[in-house]
Amino acid sequence: MSGKLAGLKPEKLWQIFEEISNHPRPSKKEEKVVAYVLDFAKKHNLNLQRDEAGNIVIKVPATPGYENRKTTVLQAHLDMVCEKNKGVNFDFDNDPIDVYEEDGWVKARGTTLGADNGIGAAAAMAVPVTPGLEHGPLELLFTLDEETGLTGANNLSTSLLEGEILLNLDSEEEGAIYIGCSGGRDTRGKFRYTTVPAPANYSFVEIFVSGLKGGHSGLDIHTGRGNAIKFLTRILKALDSKENIVVSSINGGSKRNAIPREAEAIIGVENTKIDALKKDIAFFKQVFRGEIANVEPGLDVVVKDVAAPAAIISDNVKNRLIHALYALPHGVIKMSGDIPGLVETSTNLAIVNTLDGVIEIGTSQRSSVASEIEDAVQTVVSVLLLAGAEVETLDGYPGWKPDLKSQILVLLKERFQAMYNQEPEVKAIHAGLECGILKEKYASMDIVSFGPTITGAHSPDEQVNVKSVENFWILLTDVLKHIPGKN
């Protein structure tokens, strides 16, 4: 194997992962990586099918002697979250991910890595091309647009699969087997506004909150990480109460399922008050660091002079917007009473965006209890309606109810115990795995999810542990060898 990841084991998996990383795959723009998968199937003479949503199934015949085993589906999604650090020159529609290995971790330079779920996809594709493996009949299922709406899974044809067992390869913790996940919905608010001319006797600055870790709005919501939009809103509300500022724009976050790492606003104040305003902003920087330094040591608040804009947001909309952003909840709402340490219900204030006379706020609510999702949604809806915003709620996706008697769970636990002489953790996850949707479409299918250790998913800090990938591969191939026979 040649390439940036040469020498890592298992060789085929890493080779395919690097090839996947060379093919751009933003959500809803997976054409280039799809072409790669289609070419892969053709190159290896594997039967391929697609449904109307664009999902791909590659049929892999059993190895000799394993023809009577149950058909197993290996499932992963092809798209990735596209986040980059500010100042990084990178085009996710065209540029390959710049992967590298450092200190036992594979990372990307300045961007998300796409190990979520590129490692799972690479593992599935590596199975039929790795010599010496033994397995029954397989179906490799690759779904589209998981990260921005689970579109592929939601529109998956119910006649595409024949498998009785599904191994979802989209978990991010070695030694853990996932058997349940939260459902979720998105709630959006829009403030329409007319601009007014910027006052002639005002000076303008940009406030930029940055340096936060961000992360997955489900997996990391309980960690106490800072929300850049919330920090920026606290500054704006305090300044407005004291100085009656004007606002030209406010922007923060970029993905509904990511905790916002950065936020910025362009504001103005009377010329005679600009120096005092800058001191107040600097004061807030120290306040925030005092509150959250142990969790967010990189937090920064920068203020810089900017040219006066041609127009500003009307005062009425500015006030309603700031109050709404301040009042909107963010973080854990309730912990599970059944599974220690599991977040049951949460909400994420994810995005605020100013563009062409509309300020849009994006939020997402999650819970493993359907009624609690609805309650969290209505809390957000109420805040937005009280502030006079237009409100839209999306359909969302279902949760996945744990089944502790699952046959594939029992087998996976047995093989893990045999390999490592210890019990794996059996867990549920506060995130929207596709398993809930797949279970709705294929009710009799036996499903579990597992994977290697990935940290920092959905942020440029994303990395995957090399040794955990090797262990994940060994477990996966061992389980495939021991899949039971057909009834």
RODO-2510 file (C-alpha; in nm, 4 decimals, decimal comma):
residues 487
     n   res          X          Y          Z
     1     m     0,0000     0,0000     0,0000
     2     s     0,1215     0,3497    -0,0832
     3     g    -0,0211     0,6772     0,0386
     4     k    -0,0344     0,8906     0,3503
     5     l    -0,1663     0,6066     0,5660
     6     a     0,0677     0,3357     0,4365
     7     g     0,1762     0,0887     0,7015
     8     l    -0,1387     0,1115     0,9139
     9     k    -0,3336    -0,2070     0,9828
    10     p    -0,5616    -0,3437     0,8539
    11     e    -0,4050    -0,2458     0,5255
    12     k    -0,7108    -0,2805     0,2998
    13     l    -0,9348    -0,0824     0,5314
    14     w    -0,6930     0,2096     0,5555
    15     q    -0,6271     0,2035     0,1813
    16     i    -0,9991     0,2295     0,1088
    17     f    -1,0479     0,4967     0,3761
    18     e    -0,7775     0,7110     0,2148
    19     e    -0,9389     0,6600    -0,1258
    20     i    -1,2767     0,7623     0,0190
    21     s    -1,1100     1,0700     0,1723
    22     n    -0,9865     1,1675    -0,1734
    23     h    -1,3452     1,1882    -0,2987
    24     p    -1,5471     1,4912    -0,1764
    25     r    -1,8689     1,3903     0,0023
    26     p    -2,0587     1,6773     0,1622
    27     s    -2,4122     1,5885     0,2604
    28     k    -2,6436     1,6121    -0,0416
    29     k    -2,3373     1,6293    -0,2695
    30     e    -2,2100     1,2721    -0,2573
    31     e    -2,1862     1,2223    -0,6361
    32     k    -1,8072     1,1849    -0,6403
    33     v    -1,7855     0,9297    -0,3616
    34     v    -2,0857     0,7439    -0,5055
    35     a    -1,8991     0,7170    -0,8355
    36     y    -1,6055     0,5709    -0,6444
    37     v    -1,8259     0,3070    -0,4793
    38     l    -1,9894     0,2176    -0,8106
    39     d    -1,6475     0,1759    -0,9687
    40     f    -1,5355    -0,0370    -0,6725
    41     a    -1,8261    -0,2779    -0,7250
    42     k    -1,7604    -0,2990    -1,0974
    43     k    -1,3874    -0,3535    -1,0470
    44     h    -1,4513    -0,6461    -0,8137
    45     n    -1,7418    -0,7957    -1,0136
    46     l    -1,9922    -0,7430    -0,7323
    47     n    -2,3646    -0,7064    -0,7935
    48     l    -2,4883    -0,3548    -0,7161
    49     q    -2,8365    -0,2096    -0,6762
    50     r    -2,9666     0,1408    -0,6062
    51     d    -3,3040     0,2698    -0,4955
    52     e    -3,4733     0,5937    -0,6000
    53     a    -3,3134     0,7809    -0,3090
    54     g    -2,9679     0,6880    -0,4374
    55     n    -2,8816     0,4426    -0,1596
    56     i    -2,6447     0,1658    -0,2688
    57     v    -2,6473    -0,2060    -0,1897
    58     i    -2,3565    -0,4257    -0,2946
    59     k    -2,4310    -0,7982    -0,2842
    60     v    -2,1372    -1,0101    -0,1669
    61     p    -2,1631    -1,3890    -0,2056
    62     a    -2,0751    -1,6194     0,0829
    63     t    -1,7328    -1,7749     0,0988
    64     p    -1,7278    -2,1519     0,0345
    65     g    -1,8943    -2,3467     0,3149
    66     y    -2,0843    -2,0461     0,4517
    67     e    -2,3665    -2,0311     0,1980
    68     n    -2,6319    -2,1357     0,4517
    69     r    -2,5564    -1,8578     0,7028
    70     k    -2,8018    -1,5749     0,7572
    71     t    -2,7522    -1,2791     0,5266
    72     t    -2,5863    -0,9921     0,7130
    73     v    -2,6113    -0,6258     0,6197
    74     l    -2,3040    -0,4056     0,6829
    75     q    -2,4311    -0,0484     0,6908
    76     a    -2,2602     0,2916     0,6807
    77     h    -2,3379     0,6370     0,5411
    78     l    -2,1266     0,8000     0,2698
    79     d    -2,1614     1,1692     0,3549
    80     m    -1,9608     1,3633     0,6133
    81     v    -1,9944     1,6798     0,8192
    82     c    -1,7896     1,9553     0,6538
    83     e    -1,6373     2,1887     0,9127
    84     k    -1,3105     2,3801     0,8905
    85     n    -1,1198     2,6165     1,1124
    86     k    -1,1555     2,9852     1,0343
    87     g    -0,8887     3,0968     0,7911
    88     v    -0,8390     2,7499     0,6421
    89     n    -0,8590     2,7622     0,2625
    90     f    -1,0501     2,4475     0,1737
    91     d    -1,3262     2,3604    -0,0750
    92     f    -1,5258     2,0607     0,0508
    93     d    -1,6941     2,0249    -0,2896
    94     n    -1,3652     1,9632    -0,4696
    95     d    -1,0660     1,9165    -0,2379
    96     p    -0,9538     1,5817    -0,0935
    97     i    -0,9349     1,5595     0,2852
    98     d    -0,5701     1,6023     0,3921
    99     v    -0,5326     1,2979     0,6173
   100     y    -0,2268     1,2130     0,8263
   101     e    -0,1255     0,9912     1,1192
   102     e     0,0184     1,1309     1,4419
   103     d     0,0823     0,9597     1,7755
   104     g    -0,1487     0,6701     1,7002
   105     w    -0,4363     0,8799     1,5670
   106     v    -0,5461     0,9597     1,2110
   107     k    -0,6431     1,3253     1,1704
   108     a    -0,7096     1,5891     0,9037
   109     r    -0,5361     1,9247     0,8593
   110     g    -0,7753     2,2059     0,9506
   111     t    -1,0982     2,0224     0,8650
   112     t    -1,3230     1,7441     0,9798
   113     l    -1,1708     1,4047     0,9022
   114     g    -1,4791     1,2153     0,7916
   115     a    -1,3970     0,9051     0,9954
   116     d    -1,7657     0,9489     1,0799
   117     n    -1,8624     0,7422     0,8824
   118     g    -1,5785     0,6867     0,6359
   119     i    -1,4186     0,4253     0,8594
   120     g    -1,7412     0,2246     0,8684
   121     a    -1,7802     0,2481     0,4902
   122     a    -1,4164     0,1479     0,4388
   123     a    -1,4559    -0,1509     0,6722
   124     a    -1,7623    -0,2745     0,4837
   125     m    -1,5838    -0,2407     0,1493
   126     a    -1,2687    -0,4072     0,2794
   127     v    -1,4485    -0,7306     0,3729
   128     p    -1,5036    -0,8693     0,0202
   129     v    -1,1514    -0,7755    -0,0993
   130     t    -0,9475    -0,9020     0,1956
   131     p    -0,8113    -1,2525     0,1260
   132     g    -0,8790    -1,5304     0,3737
   133     l    -1,1961    -1,3990     0,5385
   134     e    -1,4857    -1,6368     0,5986
   135     h    -1,8444    -1,5106     0,5975
   136     g    -2,1967    -1,5823     0,4864
   137     p    -2,3846    -1,3804     0,2238
   138     l    -2,3494    -1,0057     0,2776
   139     e    -2,5247    -0,6879     0,1711
   140     l    -2,3175    -0,3704     0,1943
   141     l    -2,5640    -0,0838     0,2442
   142     f    -2,4398     0,2716     0,1872
   143     t    -2,6903     0,5465     0,2646
   144     l    -2,6794     0,9121     0,1642
   145     d    -2,7275     1,2407     0,3471
   146     e    -2,7241     1,1023     0,6999
   147     e    -2,5718     1,4130     0,8569
   148     t    -2,8230     1,6746     0,7419
   149     g    -3,1512     1,4894     0,7664
   150     l    -3,1081     1,1106     0,7464
   151     t    -3,2566     1,1468     0,3988
   152     g    -3,1152     0,8255     0,2564
   153     a    -3,2390     0,6083     0,5410
   154     n    -3,5763     0,7847     0,5521
   155     n    -3,6296     0,7109     0,1838
   156     l    -3,4732     0,3665     0,1750
   157     s    -3,6722     0,1202    -0,0328
   158     t    -3,8332    -0,1528     0,1754
   159     s    -3,7558    -0,4068    -0,0990
   160     l    -3,3832    -0,3351    -0,1287
   161     l    -3,2555    -0,5635     0,1486
   162     e    -3,2916    -0,9345     0,2184
   163     g    -3,0684    -0,9544     0,5261
   164     e    -3,1900    -1,0740     0,8658
   165     i    -2,9066    -0,9103     1,0638
   166     l    -2,7749    -0,5564     1,0321
   167     l    -2,4427    -0,4361     1,1702
   168     n    -2,4412    -0,0562     1,1767
   169     l    -2,0771     0,0580     1,1658
   170     d    -2,1392     0,4167     1,2773
   171     s    -2,0548     0,4113     1,6487
   172     e    -1,7520     0,5878     1,7925
   173     e    -1,6370     0,4041     2,1043
   174     e    -1,4247     0,0909     2,1080
   175     g    -1,5547    -0,1745     2,3450
   176     a    -1,9122    -0,0498     2,3339
   177     i    -2,2091    -0,2111     2,1612
   178     y    -2,5008     0,0209     2,0963
   179     i    -2,8554    -0,1110     2,0984
   180     g    -3,0597     0,2111     2,1184
   181     c    -3,0519     0,5751     2,0136
   182     s    -3,2457     0,8973     2,0520
   183     g    -3,4908     1,0391     1,8051
   184     g    -3,4875     1,4031     1,7109
   185     r    -3,6463     1,7000     1,5394
   186     d    -3,5297     2,0374     1,4146
   187     t    -3,7026     2,3658     1,4953
   188     r    -3,6316     2,6854     1,3040
   189     g    -3,7235     3,0470     1,3557
   190     k    -3,7110     3,3362     1,1099
   191     f    -3,7069     3,7095     1,1785
   192     r    -3,7820     3,9150     0,8697
   193     y    -3,6511     4,2702     0,8883
   194     t    -3,6133     4,5888     0,6935
   195     t    -3,2866     4,7761     0,7144
   196     v    -3,2457     5,1371     0,8150
   197     p    -2,9501     5,3618     0,7338
   198     a    -2,6548     5,3347     0,9691
   199     p    -2,6243     5,6447     1,1936
   200     a    -2,3569     5,8851     1,0760
   201     n    -2,2163     5,9491     1,4231
   202     y    -2,1570     5,5809     1,5079
   203     s    -1,8408     5,3701     1,5109
   204     f    -1,8602     5,0003     1,4246
   205     v    -1,6760     4,6905     1,5413
   206     e    -1,6895     4,3166     1,4808
   207     i    -1,7126     4,0910     1,7862
   208     f    -1,5791     3,7428     1,7182
   209     v    -1,6171     3,4550     1,9657
   210     s    -1,3934     3,1625     1,8725
   211     g    -1,1650     2,8874     1,9973
   212     l    -1,4404     2,6628     2,1317
   213     k    -1,4338     2,2858     2,0878
   214     g    -1,7801     2,2489     1,9375
   215     g    -1,8576     1,8863     1,8708
   216     h    -2,1576     1,6632     1,8164
   217     s    -2,4816     1,8108     1,9467
   218     g    -2,5853     1,4731     2,0858
   219     l    -2,2694     1,2908     2,1879
   220     d    -2,1023     1,5993     2,3398
   221     i    -2,4020     1,7926     2,4723
   222     h    -2,3396     1,6799     2,8327
   223     t    -1,9725     1,7819     2,8429
   224     g    -2,0350     2,1454     2,9351
   225     r    -1,8713     2,2788     2,6209
   226     g    -1,9414     2,6401     2,5388
   227     n    -2,1877     2,7598     2,2770
   228     a    -2,0432     3,0520     2,0810
   229     i    -2,3874     3,1913     1,9974
   230     k    -2,4816     3,1955     2,3648
   231     f    -2,1610     3,3747     2,4638
   232     l    -2,2047     3,6322     2,1868
   233     t    -2,5677     3,6903     2,2863
   234     r    -2,4687     3,7585     2,6464
   235     i    -2,2297     4,0262     2,5242
   236     l    -2,4873     4,1836     2,2939
   237     k    -2,7599     4,1941     2,5580
   238     a    -2,5326     4,3536     2,8166
   239     l    -2,3991     4,6112     2,5700
   240     d    -2,7480     4,6933     2,4442
   241     s    -2,8797     4,7441     2,7960
   242     k    -2,5946     4,9837     2,8700
   243     e    -2,5234     5,1625     2,5432
   244     n    -2,8223     5,0967     2,3117
   245     i    -2,6120     4,9444     2,0363
   246     v    -2,7143     4,8970     1,6735
   247     v    -2,6598     4,5643     1,4954
   248     s    -2,5780     4,5119     1,1297
   249     s    -2,5476     4,1318     1,1317
   250     i    -2,5102     3,8308     1,3576
   251     n    -2,3883     3,4897     1,2462
   252     g    -2,2808     3,1748     1,4233
   253     g    -2,2662     2,7986     1,3780
   254     s    -2,3126     2,6174     1,0505
   255     k    -2,4578     2,2704     1,1176
   256     r    -2,7792     2,1758     1,2976
   257     n    -2,6071     1,8789     1,4639
   258     a    -2,2945     2,0589     1,5818
   259     i    -2,2430     2,2754     1,8898
   260     p    -2,1418     2,6156     1,7452
   261     r    -1,7702     2,6865     1,7866
   262     e    -1,7699     3,0398     1,6465
   263     a    -2,0048     3,3381     1,6288
   264     e    -1,9682     3,6977     1,5199
   265     a    -2,1653     4,0195     1,5055
   266     i    -2,1098     4,3635     1,3583
   267     i    -2,2398     4,6303     1,5927
   268     g    -2,2197     5,0057     1,6308
   269     v    -2,2321     5,2639     1,9070
   270     e    -2,2024     5,6403     1,9309
   271     n    -1,8495     5,7583     1,8550
   272     t    -1,7992     5,8894     2,2077
   273     k    -1,8822     5,5488     2,3591
   274     i    -1,6702     5,3199     2,1428
   275     d    -1,3731     5,3011     2,3812
   276     a    -1,5968     5,2108     2,6747
   277     l    -1,7696     4,9479     2,4622
   278     k    -1,4381     4,7816     2,3775
   279     k    -1,3468     4,7678     2,7453
   280     d    -1,6804     4,6053     2,8266
   281     i    -1,6209     4,3394     2,5609
   282     a    -1,2736     4,2675     2,7009
   283     f    -1,4320     4,2323     3,0452
   284     f    -1,6696     3,9654     2,9154
   285     k    -1,3771     3,7714     2,7716
   286     q    -1,2355     3,7381     3,1225
   287     v    -1,5776     3,6522     3,2681
   288     f    -1,6285     3,3695     3,0195
   289     r    -1,2811     3,2317     3,0745
   290     g    -1,3406     3,2320     3,4468
   291     e    -1,6600     3,0344     3,3973
   292     i    -1,5401     2,7713     3,1537
   293     a    -1,1593     2,7715     3,1316
   294     n    -1,1263     2,4089     3,2409
   295     v    -1,3555     2,2923     2,9611
   296     e    -1,2750     2,5529     2,6952
   297     p    -0,9150     2,6699     2,7413
   298     g    -0,9065     2,8073     2,3851
   299     l    -1,2025     3,0442     2,4242
   300     d    -1,1301     3,3840     2,2729
   301     v    -1,3286     3,7034     2,2213
   302     v    -1,1795     3,9451     1,9700
   303     v    -1,3048     4,2919     1,8821
   304     k    -1,1825     4,4855     1,5804
   305     d    -1,2782     4,8078     1,4067
   306     v    -1,4725     4,7761     1,0807
   307     a    -1,6066     5,0206     0,8265
   308     a    -1,9582     5,1458     0,8848
   309     p    -2,2121     4,9305     0,6987
   310     a    -2,4637     5,0880     0,4637
   311     a    -2,7543     4,9737     0,6791
   312     i    -2,8468     4,8168     1,0123
   313     i    -3,1258     4,5937     1,1423
   314     s    -3,4289     4,7859     1,2643
   315     d    -3,4302     4,8430     1,6389
   316     n    -3,7489     4,6454     1,6998
   317     v    -3,6197     4,3293     1,5312
   318     k    -3,2809     4,3673     1,6980
   319     n    -3,4424     4,3684     2,0414
   320     r    -3,6654     4,0692     1,9709
   321     l    -3,3766     3,8731     1,8214
   322     i    -3,1423     3,9292     2,1145
   323     h    -3,4135     3,8373     2,3649
   324     a    -3,4976     3,5199     2,1706
   325     l    -3,1364     3,4063     2,1482
   326     y    -3,0891     3,4755     2,5182
   327     a    -3,4016     3,2845     2,6196
   328     l    -3,3632     2,9832     2,3922
   329     p    -3,2508     2,6790     2,5942
   330     h    -2,9321     2,4938     2,5117
   331     g    -2,7891     2,1763     2,6629
   332     v    -2,9133     1,8815     2,8663
   333     i    -3,2783     1,8940     2,9697
   334     k    -3,3031     1,5544     3,1368
   335     m    -3,0781     1,2574     3,2146
   336     s    -3,2043     0,9010     3,1785
   337     g    -3,3419     0,7389     3,4911
   338     d    -3,2809     0,3918     3,3452
   339     i    -2,9305     0,4029     3,1975
   340     p    -2,6701     0,5798     3,4173
   341     g    -2,4870     0,8588     3,2383
   342     l    -2,7167     0,8638     2,9348
   343     v    -2,8659     1,1963     2,8308
   344     e    -3,2361     1,1409     2,7732
   345     t    -3,3416     1,4815     2,6393
   346     s    -3,1497     1,7845     2,5119
   347     t    -3,1666     2,0826     2,2807
   348     n    -2,8998     2,2544     2,0736
   349     l    -2,9012     2,6209     1,9694
   350     a    -2,7057     2,5518     1,6530
   351     i    -2,7206     2,8338     1,3987
   352     v    -2,7969     3,2015     1,3584
   353     n    -2,7599     3,3482     1,0131
   354     t    -2,8231     3,6985     0,8723
   355     l    -2,8898     3,7137     0,4984
   356     d    -3,1050     3,9198     0,2607
   357     g    -3,3580     4,0577     0,5063
   358     v    -3,3979     3,7355     0,7055
   359     i    -3,2321     3,6247     1,0270
   360     e    -3,2704     3,2489     1,0662
   361     i    -3,2212     3,0545     1,3883
   362     g    -3,1638     2,6787     1,3716
   363     t    -3,2086     2,4442     1,6664
   364     s    -3,2339     2,0669     1,7180
   365     q    -3,4054     1,8654     1,9921
   366     r    -3,3244     1,5036     2,0850
   367     s    -3,4702     1,2434     2,3185
   368     s    -3,5091     0,8687     2,3513
   369     v    -3,8676     0,9387     2,4666
   370     a    -4,1012     1,0605     2,1921
   371     s    -4,3174     1,2714     2,4253
   372     e    -4,0094     1,4494     2,5596
   373     i    -3,8964     1,5411     2,2083
   374     e    -4,2347     1,7049     2,1567
   375     d    -4,2068     1,8880     2,4893
   376     a    -3,8586     2,0204     2,4046
   377     v    -3,9772     2,1277     2,0601
   378     q    -4,2712     2,3172     2,2074
   379     t    -4,0427     2,4941     2,4543
   380     v    -3,8327     2,6257     2,1659
   381     v    -4,1417     2,7061     1,9592
   382     s    -4,2882     2,9055     2,2478
   383     v    -3,9762     3,1191     2,2896
   384     l    -3,9615     3,1950     1,9186
   385     l    -4,3310     3,2753     1,8927
   386     l    -4,3156     3,5073     2,1944
   387     a    -4,0345     3,6911     2,0178
   388     g    -4,2452     3,7299     1,7054
   389     a    -4,0558     3,4892     1,4824
   390     e    -4,1971     3,2693     1,2095
   391     v    -4,1561     2,9079     1,3255
   392     e    -4,1095     2,5831     1,1365
   393     t    -4,0778     2,2336     1,2855
   394     l    -3,9468     1,9440     1,0786
   395     d    -4,0679     1,5842     1,0832
   396     g    -3,7557     1,4420     1,2491
   397     y    -3,6555     1,0801     1,2916
   398     p    -3,7513     0,7981     1,5300
   399     g    -3,5564     0,6578     1,8199
   400     w    -3,4371     0,2973     1,8400
   401     k    -3,5700     0,0970     2,1338
   402     p    -3,3107    -0,1317     2,3010
   403     d    -3,3611    -0,5085     2,2767
   404     l    -3,1451    -0,6838     2,5364
   405     k    -3,2568    -1,0238     2,4010
   406     s    -3,1246    -0,9549     2,0504
   407     q    -2,9512    -1,2634     1,9057
   408     i    -2,6824    -1,0616     1,7304
   409     l    -2,6173    -0,8739     2,0559
   410     v    -2,5660    -1,2053     2,2362
   411     l    -2,3263    -1,3234     1,9623
   412     l    -2,1317    -0,9961     1,9613
   413     k    -2,0923    -1,0090     2,3392
   414     e    -1,9716    -1,3696     2,3202
   415     r    -1,7122    -1,2961     2,0521
   416     f    -1,5921    -0,9848     2,2348
   417     q    -1,5551    -1,1855     2,5562
   418     a    -1,3637    -1,4586     2,3727
   419     m    -1,1259    -1,2090     2,2138
   420     y    -1,0607    -0,9729     2,5049
   421     n    -1,1563    -1,1759     2,8124
   422     q    -1,3874    -0,9006     2,9305
   423     e    -1,7458    -0,7886     2,8829
   424     p    -1,8217    -0,5109     2,6343
   425     e    -2,0360    -0,2186     2,7419
   426     v    -2,3918    -0,2389     2,6130
   427     k    -2,5198     0,1138     2,5679
   428     a    -2,7690     0,3496     2,4117
   429     i    -2,6549     0,6717     2,2467
   430     h    -2,7883     1,0267     2,2572
   431     a    -2,7637     1,0690     1,8826
   432     g    -2,9676     0,9871     1,5769
   433     l    -2,8286     0,6658     1,4361
   434     e    -2,9995     0,5426     1,1226
   435     c    -3,0867     0,2233     1,3114
   436     g    -3,4191     0,3628     1,4341
   437     i    -3,5337     0,4342     1,0785
   438     l    -3,3994     0,1046     0,9448
   439     k    -3,5808    -0,0844     1,2205
   440     e    -3,9061     0,0876     1,1258
   441     k    -3,8616    -0,0181     0,7632
   442     y    -3,7379    -0,3708     0,8372
   443     a    -3,9120    -0,4572     1,1640
   444     s    -3,7860    -0,8161     1,1846
   445     m    -3,4226    -0,7234     1,1281
   446     d    -3,1849    -0,7794     1,4230
   447     i    -2,9667    -0,4686     1,4616
   448     v    -2,6638    -0,3600     1,6638
   449     s    -2,4100    -0,0809     1,6181
   450     f    -2,0387    -0,0726     1,6999
   451     g    -1,7197     0,0928     1,5803
   452     p    -1,3713     0,2214     1,6709
   453     t    -1,2847     0,5178     1,8904
   454     i    -1,3496     0,8518     1,7197
   455     t    -1,3231     1,1782     1,9106
   456     g    -1,4142     1,5337     1,8076
   457     a    -1,6679     1,4206     1,5471
   458     h    -1,8329     1,7060     1,3528
   459     s    -1,5405     1,9396     1,4292
   460     p    -1,1906     1,9956     1,2871
   461     d    -1,0583     1,8193     1,5984
   462     e    -1,2016     1,4891     1,4722
   463     q    -0,9598     1,1976     1,4967
   464     v    -0,9768     0,8182     1,4935
   465     n    -0,7581     0,5903     1,7027
   466     v    -0,5490     0,3581     1,4853
   467     k    -0,5290     0,0661     1,7280
   468     s    -0,9032     0,0794     1,7916
   469     v    -0,9658     0,0504     1,4170
   470     e    -0,7565    -0,2655     1,4058
   471     n    -0,9475    -0,4102     1,7027
   472     f    -1,2802    -0,3094     1,5468
   473     w    -1,1830    -0,4886     1,2261
   474     i    -1,0780    -0,8047     1,4094
   475     l    -1,4089    -0,8123     1,5980
   476     l    -1,6146    -0,7427     1,2846
   477     t    -1,4533    -1,0170     1,0793
   478     d    -1,4723    -1,2628     1,3688
   479     v    -1,8442    -1,1958     1,4164
   480     l    -1,9068    -1,2442     1,0436
   481     k    -1,7387    -1,5844     1,0648
   482     h    -1,9765    -1,6865     1,3460
   483     i    -2,3075    -1,5587     1,2072
   484     p    -2,5626    -1,8383     1,2671
   485     g    -2,7227    -2,0478     0,9989
   486     k    -3,0619    -1,9820     0,8470
   487     n    -3,3593    -2,1143     1,0403
***
